[in-house]
Amino acid sequence: MSAAAGLKAATVKHPDAMAPLIRILDELRKTARSAGRDDLGSRLNMVRARVADPRVRLVVVGEPKNGMSTLVNSLVGAAVSATNSELSVPVIVEYGPEPSATLVRQNEVGRTERQSVDPLDPGPALAAQGVVRAEFTQPTPLLADGVVVMDAPGALGDNRTTWSMIAAADAVLYVGDAGAELTIEQIAELQRIEQICPTVICVLNKIDIHPHWSHTQQRNRELLDAAGLGFAVAPVSAELHRQAGLSGGYQRDIESGVPQLIDHLRDYVVARADTVALEAAVRDIRLVGDHLAMTLRTEAEALRDPRRRAEITAQLTRARDDADQLRQRTANWQVTLVDGSTELMADIEHDLRHRLRSLIRNAEAEIAETDPARRWRDFDADLDARICDAVEENFAMAHYRSMELCEQVAAKFPADNRAAPTVDLRLASPGEVLEHVQSLESLESAKAGVTQQFLTGLRGSYGGILMVGLATSLLGMSLVNWYSAGAGVLLGVNALWDDRKNRKLRRRAEAKVAVARLMDDVIFQVSKESRNRLRAVQRVLRDHFTDIATDLSRGADEALRVAEEAYGKYGARSEERVADLEVQFGTLRRLRDEADALIAG
C-alpha cells in the first residue's frame, strides 16, 4: 500500500501505545486460526495493518459529482486525482520530499506490476486499461504531519474496493453537496460507515455556488443527530481553494473553508491518533471475539456430550434455515415491512388529502362570506401558512409512523441485534417541499374601473331613456325629457348594481377554482415527495434487516461447519479438545478485558 517505501513522515501513532494492541490482535488471530475462522483472521489482519501503520489513513468518499477528487487535490496540494474523468481508480497520496507517481497495473496473466509516470500529468496513464490504483508522494504539510490521503472510486453502494478502503482507514471524509441536505440513503450509508470506521467528518462541498449552504449545514446536523450520529459538518469549497492557490488570495482561501478543515483534522484526528486507533481496534476486537465465542461454544457443546451432537446439529440447522428464510421475500419480517410500508403510504396520503380538503372547505366558506378581491393577497398569505402547517404535521405523522414500523420489523429479530437506522422525516421548513408549487392565481374579474362602470351605467340608461322617451313622445313631448332622463338614471343604477353583483359572484367562483388548483398542485408535489421519502425508508430498513439476516445465516453456517469438523476430527479425543477450547475461552475473555482496559486507561 505504500507509495514510497523508505520516505519518512511524522509518526502520529506512538509504537509504545500501539504495542499492547498489536499483541492482543496477534493472539486473537491465533485463536481465530485455531477455531477455523479464516474470515475473522482476514479481518484481524486488516485491523493489525491499520494499527501498525504509524500514520493516519484518511479516506475520502461520497456520491459522484460532489467534488471528492477536487477536495483530495486541495488537501494534498497537487492534481493527483482526475476531476473530469469517467474512469475512477483508487488514489493513495503520502508524504515524500519530491513529487512522484506510480501506477499499479494488472497484466494479462493476473500479475501486478508498477510503473512510474509523470506526477505533473498522470491523467493519460490513469486512463489506460488494467490500472488497479495510483500511488503518489507529495511534500505537503498535511502529509508531512503523518496523514495518508486516499480517494475512493465511485459511489459506495456495493463497491467492495471503496468499503475495503473504509475498513483500512482511521478516519473518513464523507463529501456531500452544499445544495442538498443528506438523503435517507446517505444517512444509512453513514450509519454503515460508522460501524466500520467510527471517526467520520461530513464535508459540505461547493459552498461557493450555493449561497444558502448554512441552512443545509444546520439541517444536516439535525438529521445526523436524529440518526444518532454525532459527526461534525464542515463547509468547504475545494474549487475556491484551488483558485486561491493560483492567485495567492489569502482571504479567498479562508472563505473556502479548506484551511479550517485541515486544522480540524490536525486537532481532532492527527492529535488524537492513538485514541482514534484504539477505539476503532477495540470495537473490532469485541465483534470478532463475540463471533469466536459462539464458534467455540458450539464446538465445545458438541464434543462435551456426543449424545447431544444430533440435537446441537439440528438446532444449528434450524437457526441457519431460519436465517435463510429471513432473507427470502416471503419471510415474516419481509411481509411485515412490505405490508406496513404500503399501509403507511396510503395512510399518509389520505391524511394529507383530508387536511387539504378541510382547508378547501374553510377557504370556500370564507370566500362565500366576503368579496375575495378586497383582501386577496392577505388571503393568499394566510392560506399558504395554513398549507405549510398541514404539510409539516403530515410529515411529522409520517416520521412517527415510520418509527413504529421500524419497531414492528425489529421485533421479528433477536433482541441483541444492532438497532435499525432511524431517519427523520420531519420537515425543518415546509418550503423545501412546496418550493415547486405555483402561487395562488390572481383574479381575472377584479373590480371594474371608472370607465367600465360608466359604460355599464350608460348601456343600462340607454334602454330607459329610449323606452320612456318613445312613450312620452306620443303626448307631444321630446324623446329626451325629464321622465325619460329619470327612467334612464334608474335603469343605469340598476344595471351598475347588477354588474357589481355578477362580478362578485364571478370573483368568488374564480377564487374557489384558484384554491382548488392550488390544492391539486400541493397534493401532487407533496405526495410525490412523501412517497419518495417513505420508499427510501423502506429500502433502508430492507437493506439493514437483510444484512442482519445474512449475518445470522453466516454465523450459523460457520458454527455448524466448525462443529461438524471438530466432531469428526476430535471425536476420539474429545476431552483433550474440550480442555483446549476452555483455554481458548479463557484467552478470549482475557484479551477482551485487556482491550477494554486500554480504552478505560
N, C-alpha and C positions, 0 to 999 in steps of 0.2 A: 504493500500500500504506500510505501514511502516513495516519494518522487525524487528525493535527493539524499541518498544514504550518505552519512558522514557529515552532513551540514548540521550545524548546531543552532538551536533556538533556545529561548528561555525554558527552564524546567518549572512547570507550574504545579505538577503533581509530585509531591516530595516522595522519594523512594521509601523513606522510613515510615511514612504514613500508609503507603500502599502495600508494604511488605506483609503485614498480617493478613490483609485482604487477599493477596495473591496466594499465600499459604492455605487459607481456607478454600479458595477456589480450586487449588491443586488437589487437596484432599477430597473435595466434593466430586471432582472429575473422576478420581479413582473409584469412589463409591458408585458413580453412575455407570462406569465401565463394568464394575463387578456385578451390578444389577442388570446388565444387558440393555441399558437405556442409552444407546449411542446418540439418539436425537437430543437428549438432555446434555450429553457430553459436548455435542457440537455447539449448543447454546452457551455452555460454560466456557468453551474455547474463545468464543467471540467476546464474552464478558472479560475474560482474562486479558485478551489483547487490548481491549479498551482501557482497562485499569493499568496495565503495564506501560502503556504509552505515556510518557511524561508530559505530553502536550494536551491541549483541549481540542477535541474534534467537534467542529461546528458544521452542521449540515443545513442547507437552505432548500426548503421545499415549498410547494404551493401549486395553485392552479395555473395552467398555461396562460401566457399573455399578462401576467401580473407583475412582470419585471424582475423575476428572480435572477436571471443572468446579469441584468444591469446592476442589481444590488450586489451580486458577487464581485463584479468588476469594480464597484465602488469600494467595497471592503478591502480588496487586495491591491487597489491602485493600478490595475492593468487590465487590458481587454483579453481576459483568459477564457471567457465564456461567450459563445455566439449568441447575439441578441435577435438576429433576424433570420434564423435558420430553422427549417422544419426538422432537421436532424438534431438529435439531442443525445449526448453521451455523458456519463458521469465525469465531472471535472474536480480534481483534487489539487489544492494550492497550499504549499507550505513555505516556510522561510528558506531563503538562500541568499548568499552575498551577491549573486549575479542572476539575472533572469534566465530561465531555461524552460524548455518544453519537451515533454516526452510522451509519445503515443504508445499505448499498449494495444497491440493488434492480435487477432487470432487468424492464423493462416489456414490453408485448405485442409491440412491434416489435423487441425484442432490444437496445435501448439501455439503458445503465446510468445510474441517477440516484441522488443522495444525499439522504438525509432525516435531519434532526436529530430526535432523540427524547429523552425524559426519561431522564437517566443513572441516576436513582434507581429507575426502574421500566421497564426496557426489555423486559420479558417479553412483554407483549401485542403490541408491534410486531415482535418477533423471530418470533412465531408466524404472522405474515402470509405470504401467498404471494409468491414472487418475491424473497425476501431472499437475496442472494448471500453477504454477510458482514456482520459488525458490527464497528465500529471505536470504541474508547473511549480517552479520556485520563483519567489519574488522577494526583494529586500524591503518589505513593507513593515512599518512599525507594529501593526496589529499582529502580523505573522511572527515578527521577532519577539513579541510578548508570549509566544508559545501557543498560538492558535493555528489550527489546520482547517481551512475553509473547504467545504465540499458542496458542489452544486449538483443536486439530484435531478435526473432527467424526467421530464414529462409530469403528468398528473399522478396522484397517488394511486387511487383505485386498487387494483390488484397487481401493481407494478412491484415485482419481487426485488428488483435492483434498488428501488427507492426505499422500500421497507428494510432491506438489509443494511442500507446506509444509515437509516434512522437507528437501527439496533446497535450499530457500531459507533454511534455518536454520543458525545457528552451533553450536547445542547442542540436544540432545533430552532431555526428561524422559520416560522410559518408566514409566508408572504401573501397578503391579500390586497385587494383593490380598495383605495380610499373612497371610491364612488358607490360602493355597495356594502351593506352590512353582511356579516357572516351568515351563510345559509345553514339550514338544518344539516345537510350533508357535510358541510365543513366543520360544524360543531362535533358531529360524530367522528370525523377524521381526527380532530384534535383530541378527543377522548381516547381514541385508539392509540394515538401517538404518545399521550401521557402515560399509558400503561407500559409502553416500551422505553421511552426516554422522558423522565419526569420534568426535566428542565426545558421549558418551551417559552419562546418570546414571539408574540404575534406582531408582525410588521405590517403597517398600513402604508402601502406604497402609492405613489403618484398623487401626493397632496398638492402638487403644483397645478394640476389640471382639474382638481375637484375642490372648489372653494368652501364647500360645506363638510370638509373632512372631519372637523371636530365633532359634528353630530354623529357621524359614522363611528368615530373612535369611542364616544360615550355609549352608543348603542351596543357596540361590540363588547365593551366591558360589562354591560348589563347582561348580555347573552352568555358570556363566559362565566360570570358569577352565578347565573341561574343554572348553568350546567355543572357547577362545582369545580370550575377550572380557574384558579387564581393567577392567570397569565398576565404579564404586562403587555400593553398595546402601544407600540412605538410608531408614531407617524414620521414618515420619511419621504423624500423624493430622490431616488437614485439618479434620475436624469438631471435634476437641478444640481446635484453634487458633481456630476460629470462636467456640466457646463462651468461650474465654479472652478473646477480643476484646470480647465482650459484657459479661462480668463483670469484666474487668480483672485476672484472676488470672495473676500472673507465673509462679508455679510450674507451673500447668497449661499455660501457653504453652510453657515449656521442655520439659515432658513430651510435648507434641505433636510435637516434632522439627522443626517448620517453621522456627523461627529458625536452627537448626543447618544446615538445607538452604540457607537464604538465605546464610548465611555461607560455605558450601561453594561456592555459585555465585559469590559475590564473589571468593573466594580462587583458585578453580581455573578459572573461566570468564571473568569480567569482568577480573580482574587479568592474565590471560594471553590477552586478546582478540586481540592481534596474532599471537601464536604459533598460537592455535587457527585463526584465519582463514588464515594462511599454510599450515599443514599441510593443511587441507581443500582450499584452492585448488590447491596443488601436486599433490595427488593427482588432481584433475580435469584439470589441465594434462597430466599424464603419460598419463592414459587417452585424452583427446582427441588428444594427439599421436600415440599408437600407431595410432588409427583413421585419422588423416590420413596417416600414413606409409604404411599399407597401400594407401590410395586412390591416393596419388601414385606409389607404386612400380608399381602395376598399370598406371596410365596411361602412365608412362614406358616400361615394357617394351613396351606395345602400340605406342607411337609410334616407339620406337627401332628396332624391327625389324618392319616391316609384315608380313613373311612369317610372323612368329610370332603375328600377330593372331588367326588362327583357332585356333592352339594355346592361346594365353592365354585366349581366349574359352571354349574347350572346358574348360579347367582350372577357370575360374571357374564355369562352368555346372555342372560336376561337383561342385564344392565347395558350390554352392548346393543342388543336388539332394541331396547327402549330408546337408547341414544340415536340409533339409526332411524327409528320411527319419528323422533323429534325433527329430523331433517326432512322428512317427507312432507309433501304438501297436505296430506290427509291427516297429519299428526294433530293431536289435540290443541297444542298451542298455536299451530298454524290456523286451525279453524277459528279459534278464539280471536286471533289477530285479524283475519280477513273479515269475519262477520262483524267484529267490533268496529273495524275501520269503515266498513260500508254503512253500518248503522250510524256511526259518528258523523260521517259526511252528510247523510240525509238529515240528521237532527240539526246539524249546524246550519245547513242551507234553509231548512224550514224555520229555524229561529230567526235567521236574517230576514227572510221574506215576511215573517209575522211582524217583526219590529218595523220594517219599512212600510208594510200595509197600514199599521197603526199610525205612522207618520203621515201617510197619504190621507187617511180619513180625517185626521186632525187638521191637516193643511186645507183640505176641501171645505171643511166646516168653517174655518177661519176665512177662506176666500168668499164663501157664500154670505157672510155677515158684513163684509166691507167691500169697498172698491179697491181691488188689488193694485190699481195704478197709483194710488196715493202713497203707498209705502212698499213698493215692490222690492227696492234694494234692501230695506230692513228685513223684509220677509225672506229674501234670498239668504242673507247672512244668518238669520235665526234658523232657517231650515238646514243650512249647511252645518251649523253647530249641533243640531239635533241628530243629523245623519252621522256625524263623527262620533257622537256619544253612542249611538246604536251600533255602529260598526265596531267600536272599541269594546263594548260589552259583549258583542258576538264573538270576537276573537278571544276575549278573556274566558268565555264559556268553552270555546274550543280548546284552550290551554288546559283547563282543569279536567275536562272530559278526556283529553288525550293522556293525562297523567293517570286517571282512573283505568284507562285501557291498558297502559303500561303495567300497572299493578296487577291487573287481571291476568295478563300474559305471564308476568314474572311468577305468579302463584303456581303456574304449571311446572316450574323448575325447582330443584332443591334450593333450600333457603340460603345455603352458603355460597351461591354463585354471585359473581360481581354484579353490582347494581346496573340497571339499564340506564342508557343515556337519557337525560331529561332535556327537552327542548322547549324554550319559552316561546309560545305562540302569541303572547300578548303584544299589543302594539304600543310602542313608546309615543308614536304620533300617527293618528289615522291618515294624515295627509300622504304618507308613503304609499298607501293603498289607493287613495282617492285622487292622486295627482293626475291620472289619465281620464277622470270623469269630467265631462263638459259641464260648465256652469249653467245655472238656470236661464232659460231663454227669455229674452225681453219680449214685452207685449207689443204686438203689431198694432192693435186697435187701441192705442193710447188716447188720451184726451185730445179732442179736436181743437184746432187753432181758431183764432178770432175770425179769420177769413172764411174758414169752412163752416163755422157756426152761422155767420152772416148769410152765406149762400143757402144753408139749410133753412133758415128762417125765411129767406126771400122766396124759396121754392114753395114753402107752405102758405105764405101770404098771397102768392100769385093766384092760387085757386080761389081763395076767399074774396079777393078783390074782383076777379072775373065773374064769379058766380053771383055775388050780391050786386055788382055793378050792372050786369045784364038785367037782373030783376028790377032794379030801380030805374033803369033806362026806359022801361015801359011806362013809367009815371012821368016821363019827361025830364028826368034828371040825367046828368052826365055819367059816363062809365065810372069815373073816379069821383066819389063824393064821400061825405062823412060816413055814411053807412058802409059803403064798400071798403073804405080805409079801415074802419073799426073791425069789420069782419076779417080783413087781411091780417091785422095785428093779432087778433085772437088765434086764427089758424096758424100763423107763423110761430107764435109762442108755443102752441100745442105741438107743432112739428119739431121745434127745437127740443122740447121736453121728451117727446118720443124718441128722438135721435140719441139724446143722452142716455135714456133708459136702455135702448137697444145696444149702445156702445158698452155700457156697463155689463150687460149680460154677455156680450161677446168677449169682453176682457176676462170675466170670470171663467168662461168656457176655455179661453186660451190659457189662462193661468192653470186650470186643472190639467189641461193637456201637457203644459210645460212641466208641471210637477210629476205627472205620470212618466214622461220621457226621462226626466232626471232620475227617477227611482229605477226605471228599467236599466239605465246606464250604470247606476250604482250596483244593482244586483248582478249585472254582467261582469263588472270589473272585480267586485269584492268576492263573488262566488268563485271566480277563476283563481284568485289569489288564495282563498281559503282552501279550495280543493288541492291546489299545488302544495301548500304547506302541510296539509293533512296526509297527502300521499307521500311527501318526503318523510314525515314522521313514521308512516307505515314502513317505508323502505329501511329507515334507520333501525327500527325495532326488529324488523325481519332479519337484517344482517347481524344485529347484535345477538339475537337468540339463536340464529343459525350457527354462529361461531361457538356459542356455549354448547349447543348440541353436538357440534363437531368435536369440541374438546372432550366432552363426556364420552363420546364414542371412541376417540383415540386413546383416552386413558384406560377405558375398559378393554380395548383390544390389546394394548401393551401389557396390562396386568394379566390378562388371560394367557397371552403368549409366554410371558415370563414364568407364570405358574406352571404351565404345561411343560415347558422346557426344564424347569427346575425339578419337577417330579420325575421326569424321565432321566435326568442326569444324576440326581442325588437320592433317588428312591431307596437305594441300598444303604446309604449312609446319611439318612435324613437328619439324624441328631447332630452330626457334625455341621451340616449346612445350617440348621436352625441356630446353633450356637454362633456360627459366623454371622448370621443375619442379626442376631441380638447385638453382636459387637457393632455391626453397621448401623443399627438403630441408635445405639449409644453415640456413635460417631456423628450421625446426623443431628442429634439433639445438642451435642457439644458444639458442633460447627455453627448451628443456628444461634445458640447462646453467645458464642464468641462474636458472631456477626452483629447481633443486637447490641452487644456491649460496645462495639466500635461506634455505633450510632449514638448510644447513650453517653459515651465518653466524650 
